[in-house]
Amino acid sequence: MDRTASIAEMKARFRSETNRVWVSVHRGKWGPEPENSLAAIRAGRDWDVVEIDVRLDAEGTPFLM
């Protein structure tokens, strides 16, 4: 998958590839790397989707949960 695709291009691909199973890793590809770490997220780049849960703290700063 092209890592530089726009959001619109990604949405179009998801809609057009309805017979394809997408494989995702949640919190990155953790195990050898700590989950939600930048290393785990980078390690997950070989999968179709890397899902992370981003939250905002009381001051509005995003962090991984």
C-alpha positions in Angstrom: 0.0 0.0 0.0 1.2 3.5 -0.8 2.2 5.2 2.5 1.7 8.7 0.9 -2.0 8.2 -0.1 -4.4 10.9 0.9 -7.3 10.2 3.2 -9.7 10.4 0.2 -7.6 7.9 -1.7 -7.5 5.6 1.3 -11.3 5.8 1.7 -11.7 5.0 -2.0 -9.5 1.9 -1.7 -11.4 0.6 1.3 -14.7 1.0 -0.6 -13.3 -0.5 -3.9 -11.6 -3.6 -2.3 -14.7 -5.0 -0.7 -13.7 -8.6 -1.3 -10.3 -8.2 0.3 -9.5 -8.9 3.9 -7.5 -6.0 5.5 -5.1 -7.0 8.3 -4.5 -4.6 11.1 -2.3 -4.4 14.1 -3.6 -2.7 17.2 -1.2 -0.5 19.3 1.4 -1.3 16.6 3.2 -4.6 16.1 4.1 -5.1 19.7 5.7 -8.1 21.4 9.3 -7.4 20.8 8.5 -3.7 21.1 6.4 -2.0 23.8 2.8 -1.5 22.7 1.9 2.1 21.5 5.6 2.9 21.2 6.9 4.6 18.1 9.0 1.5 17.4 5.9 -0.8 17.5 4.0 1.6 15.2 7.0 1.6 12.7 7.2 -2.2 13.0 3.5 -2.4 12.0 4.1 -0.6 8.7 4.1 -3.9 6.8 0.5 -4.5 7.7 -2.5 -2.9 5.9 -3.6 -0.8 8.9 -1.9 0.2 12.2 -4.6 1.2 14.7 -3.7 3.4 17.7 -6.0 5.0 20.3 -5.2 8.7 20.8 -6.7 10.6 23.7 -6.3 14.2 24.8 -5.2 15.1 28.4 -6.8 17.9 30.4 -4.6 20.5 28.6 -5.5 19.2 25.2 -2.2 17.4 24.5 -2.6 14.1 22.5 -1.2 10.9 24.0 -1.4 7.2 23.2 -3.6 5.1 25.6 
